[in-house]
């Protein structure tokens, strides 16, 4: 099972458990990936569905089709908030564009766990928690490996995947730091 998916659901369930118990209400979590078509998000969905079933949680998986549709992701967060889900697990497409919808969820006492990419704000204050890989270290590993393959010769072009995504920016920073040190 996907470690990020399971960890995220567990954190969300603990956060929700503070405000509601299983005896009173069944926990209903909205899980919002960056997109729904990429194999990475399909593996996260599989892990999340398995964890939800094991934990007896009603999980609704809904995200934008493409990983660049900020407005669709914002609308989905707003929809889950309006539906009054017990909690939200969100992989924000944009570290700033999703701040307001997450703040609205907090105002409605809906805990939000951020996964994969950071969101401007403070874990434990603006949202419950942040669960992700160390993207800066991942970028550095990639840069170190490329530098060793090039042996100090050649030119490298960095093509950025998506502006606004914290995970992309962190991978870029790690890669550039490694390449400039090589």
BELVEN-V751881 format. One record per residue. N is the residue number from 0. RES is the residue in one letter. PSI is psi in degrees with one decimal (none if undefined). OMEGA is omega in whole degrees, -180 to 180 (999 if undefined). NEAR is the number of other ideal C-beta (glycine too) atoms within 12 Angstrom. Layout:
# BELVEN-V751881
n=N res=RES psi=PSI omega=OMEGA near=NEAR
n=N res=RES psi=PSI omega=OMEGA near=NEAR
This chain:
# BELVEN-V751881
n=0 res=X psi=147.2 omega=-179 near=22
n=1 res=X psi=122.8 omega=-176 near=27
n=2 res=X psi=-43.2 omega=-179 near=19
n=3 res=X psi=-44.5 omega=-179 near=33
n=4 res=X psi=-47.9 omega=-179 near=37
n=5 res=X psi=-46.2 omega=180 near=30
n=6 res=X psi=-42.4 omega=-179 near=26
n=7 res=X psi=-44.7 omega=179 near=44
n=8 res=X psi=-39.9 omega=179 near=43
n=9 res=X psi=-44.0 omega=178 near=31
n=10 res=X psi=-43.8 omega=180 near=33
n=11 res=X psi=-41.2 omega=-180 near=43
n=12 res=X psi=-41.9 omega=177 near=37
n=13 res=X psi=-44.4 omega=180 near=23
n=14 res=X psi=-42.6 omega=180 near=32
n=15 res=X psi=-36.4 omega=-179 near=36
n=16 res=X psi=-22.5 omega=178 near=23
n=17 res=X psi=-32.7 omega=-175 near=17
n=18 res=X psi=-16.2 omega=178 near=21
n=19 res=X psi=150.0 omega=179 near=24
n=20 res=X psi=156.2 omega=180 near=13
n=21 res=X psi=-30.7 omega=180 near=16
n=22 res=X psi=-33.2 omega=-178 near=9
n=23 res=X psi=-49.2 omega=-176 near=11
n=24 res=X psi=146.1 omega=171 near=17
n=25 res=X psi=134.8 omega=-180 near=19
n=26 res=X psi=130.6 omega=178 near=34
n=27 res=X psi=110.9 omega=-178 near=26
n=28 res=X psi=134.6 omega=171 near=43
n=29 res=X psi=123.5 omega=179 near=40
n=30 res=X psi=122.5 omega=-173 near=46
n=31 res=X psi=103.6 omega=176 near=50
n=32 res=X psi=175.0 omega=175 near=43
n=33 res=X psi=-30.6 omega=-180 near=39
n=34 res=X psi=168.7 omega=-176 near=31
n=35 res=X psi=-1.5 omega=-175 near=25
n=36 res=X psi=-22.6 omega=-177 near=17
n=37 res=X psi=144.2 omega=-178 near=22
n=38 res=X psi=-33.7 omega=178 near=13
n=39 res=X psi=-47.3 omega=-178 near=24
n=40 res=X psi=-29.4 omega=175 near=31
n=41 res=X psi=-36.0 omega=178 near=19
n=42 res=X psi=-37.2 omega=176 near=19
n=43 res=X psi=-43.0 omega=179 near=37
n=44 res=X psi=-44.6 omega=180 near=34
n=45 res=X psi=-46.0 omega=178 near=23
n=46 res=X psi=-40.0 omega=180 near=30
n=47 res=X psi=-41.2 omega=179 near=43
n=48 res=X psi=-41.3 omega=178 near=25
n=49 res=X psi=-46.7 omega=180 near=20
n=50 res=X psi=-42.5 omega=-180 near=31
n=51 res=X psi=-42.7 omega=179 near=33
n=52 res=X psi=-45.2 omega=180 near=16
n=53 res=X psi=-34.5 omega=-175 near=17
n=54 res=X psi=-0.6 omega=179 near=27
n=55 res=X psi=35.8 omega=-178 near=16
n=56 res=X psi=140.1 omega=174 near=34
n=57 res=X psi=112.5 omega=-178 near=25
n=58 res=X psi=130.8 omega=175 near=38
n=59 res=X psi=118.3 omega=-179 near=26
n=60 res=X psi=118.3 omega=179 near=29
n=61 res=X psi=129.5 omega=179 near=29
n=62 res=X psi=171.3 omega=176 near=40
n=63 res=X psi=153.4 omega=178 near=29
n=64 res=X psi=-46.5 omega=-178 near=17
n=65 res=X psi=150.6 omega=-178 near=19
n=66 res=X psi=16.1 omega=176 near=29
n=67 res=X psi=12.9 omega=-176 near=22
n=68 res=X psi=79.0 omega=-178 near=23
n=69 res=X psi=-45.0 omega=-175 near=30
n=70 res=X psi=-37.2 omega=177 near=17
n=71 res=X psi=-41.6 omega=-179 near=27
n=72 res=X psi=-41.4 omega=177 near=38
n=73 res=X psi=-44.9 omega=180 near=28
n=74 res=X psi=-37.9 omega=180 near=20
n=75 res=X psi=-42.4 omega=176 near=37
n=76 res=X psi=-48.0 omega=-180 near=43
n=77 res=X psi=-38.8 omega=178 near=27
n=78 res=X psi=-47.8 omega=180 near=22
n=79 res=X psi=-39.2 omega=178 near=35
n=80 res=X psi=-46.4 omega=-180 near=31
n=81 res=X psi=-32.1 omega=177 near=17
n=82 res=X psi=-16.1 omega=180 near=21
n=83 res=X psi=39.8 omega=176 near=19
n=84 res=X psi=161.5 omega=-180 near=37
n=85 res=X psi=-29.6 omega=-180 near=40
n=86 res=X psi=164.6 omega=-179 near=47
n=87 res=X psi=136.6 omega=170 near=53
n=88 res=X psi=121.7 omega=-171 near=55
n=89 res=X psi=130.6 omega=170 near=50
n=90 res=X psi=92.0 omega=-172 near=45
n=91 res=X psi=132.5 omega=174 near=45
n=92 res=X psi=-30.2 omega=-174 near=40
n=93 res=X psi=128.9 omega=-175 near=35
n=94 res=X psi=-20.0 omega=180 near=29
n=95 res=X psi=-35.9 omega=-174 near=23
n=96 res=X psi=-24.8 omega=-177 near=28
n=97 res=X psi=1.0 omega=-178 near=41
n=98 res=X psi=-49.0 omega=-178 near=28
n=99 res=X psi=-48.3 omega=178 near=22
n=100 res=X psi=-36.1 omega=178 near=39
n=101 res=X psi=-39.6 omega=177 near=42
n=102 res=X psi=-38.5 omega=177 near=23
n=103 res=X psi=-39.0 omega=177 near=23
n=104 res=X psi=-43.5 omega=180 near=41
n=105 res=X psi=-42.0 omega=178 near=28
n=106 res=X psi=-35.4 omega=179 near=14
n=107 res=X psi=9.5 omega=179 near=23
n=108 res=X psi=35.2 omega=175 near=20
n=109 res=X psi=111.3 omega=-179 near=37
n=110 res=X psi=142.0 omega=180 near=38
n=111 res=X psi=129.1 omega=174 near=47
n=112 res=X psi=127.2 omega=-180 near=43
n=113 res=X psi=133.7 omega=178 near=45
n=114 res=X psi=157.5 omega=171 near=43
n=115 res=X psi=-57.9 omega=-179 near=40
n=116 res=X psi=141.4 omega=-178 near=36
n=117 res=X psi=163.7 omega=176 near=36
n=118 res=X psi=137.0 omega=177 near=43
n=119 res=X psi=130.4 omega=-177 near=24
n=120 res=X psi=-176.5 omega=-175 near=27
n=121 res=X psi=121.0 omega=175 near=17
n=122 res=X psi=139.1 omega=-178 near=22
n=123 res=X psi=-16.3 omega=178 near=16
n=124 res=X psi=-58.3 omega=-177 near=15
n=125 res=X psi=-23.8 omega=175 near=28
n=126 res=X psi=164.0 omega=-171 near=37
n=127 res=X psi=-51.5 omega=-172 near=37
n=128 res=X psi=166.6 omega=177 near=31
n=129 res=X psi=120.7 omega=-179 near=35
n=130 res=X psi=120.1 omega=-179 near=33
n=131 res=X psi=168.9 omega=171 near=31
n=132 res=X psi=167.2 omega=176 near=25
n=133 res=X psi=91.9 omega=-175 near=18
n=134 res=X psi=-34.2 omega=178 near=26
n=135 res=X psi=-45.0 omega=178 near=25
n=136 res=X psi=-37.8 omega=177 near=20
n=137 res=X psi=-43.2 omega=177 near=22
n=138 res=X psi=-39.1 omega=179 near=29
n=139 res=X psi=-42.5 omega=178 near=26
n=140 res=X psi=-43.7 omega=178 near=20
n=141 res=X psi=-43.5 omega=178 near=25
n=142 res=X psi=-42.5 omega=178 near=28
n=143 res=X psi=-43.5 omega=-179 near=21
n=144 res=X psi=-45.0 omega=179 near=18
n=145 res=X psi=-42.6 omega=179 near=25
n=146 res=X psi=-40.4 omega=179 near=23
n=147 res=X psi=-35.3 omega=178 near=15
n=148 res=X psi=-36.9 omega=-178 near=15
n=149 res=X psi=-21.4 omega=179 near=16
n=150 res=X psi=35.9 omega=177 near=9
n=151 res=X psi=8.9 omega=-179 near=13
n=152 res=X psi=152.3 omega=174 near=11
n=153 res=X psi=174.2 omega=179 near=12
n=154 res=X psi=150.7 omega=-179 near=9
n=155 res=X psi=137.8 omega=175 near=20
n=156 res=X psi=131.7 omega=177 near=9
n=157 res=X psi=120.8 omega=176 near=22
n=158 res=X psi=118.6 omega=-178 near=11
n=159 res=X psi=139.2 omega=-178 near=18
n=160 res=X psi=-52.4 omega=-172 near=24
n=161 res=X psi=119.2 omega=178 near=26
n=162 res=X psi=134.2 omega=179 near=17
n=163 res=X psi=-20.2 omega=-180 near=26
n=164 res=X psi=123.1 omega=-178 near=32
n=165 res=X psi=-39.7 omega=-178 near=35
n=166 res=X psi=-39.7 omega=178 near=37
n=167 res=X psi=-45.6 omega=-180 near=31
n=168 res=X psi=-41.5 omega=-179 near=26
n=169 res=X psi=-39.9 omega=177 near=27
n=170 res=X psi=-41.2 omega=178 near=32
n=171 res=X psi=-45.5 omega=180 near=27
n=172 res=X psi=-45.6 omega=179 near=25
n=173 res=X psi=-41.6 omega=179 near=29
n=174 res=X psi=-48.2 omega=-179 near=33
n=175 res=X psi=-38.5 omega=178 near=23
n=176 res=X psi=-42.1 omega=179 near=22
n=177 res=X psi=-45.0 omega=-178 near=27
n=178 res=X psi=-37.0 omega=-180 near=27
n=179 res=X psi=-24.6 omega=178 near=15
n=180 res=X psi=-17.4 omega=-177 near=13
n=181 res=X psi=none omega=999 near=21
